[in-house]
Amino acid sequence: MLGLIKLDQERRVVAFKQTRKIVRYGKSSSGIVLPREWLDYYGLTQGDELIVLGNEVLIITPKQLEQNARELIEQSRTMKASGK
């Protein structure tokens, strides 16, 4: 278990949830701070790009997982349209 990240036996992420606060950087920028263990798990370092996708939910994903995130959004739309 990485903090609040739950892993299966192959160390794949099963699920996680954690509240993060928006922090202010300078006079006109804001951001969120990610725990070091998340960065390590996803192989992210300073300067790496993250993709922000959204419809009714906001998804922040490493660039290399953008297609997975888009599929999640599409599944969400499909479930909502079908009333599930």
PELINLIN-V139908 format. One record per run of one state. SS is the DSSP state (helix for helix, strand for strand, loop for the rest). FROM is the first residue (numbers start at 1). LEN is the number of residues. If there is no record, write none. Layout:
BEGIN
ss = {SS & SS}
from = {FROM & FROM}
len = {LEN & LEN}
END
This chain:
BEGIN
ss = {loop & strand & loop & strand & loop & strand & loop & strand & loop & strand & loop & helix & loop & strand & loop & strand & helix & loop}
from = {1 & 2 & 3 & 5 & 8 & 13 & 17 & 22 & 26 & 29 & 33 & 36 & 43 & 50 & 55 & 58 & 63 & 83}
len = {1 & 1 & 2 & 3 & 5 & 4 & 5 & 4 & 3 & 4 & 3 & 7 & 7 & 5 & 3 & 5 & 20 & 2}
END
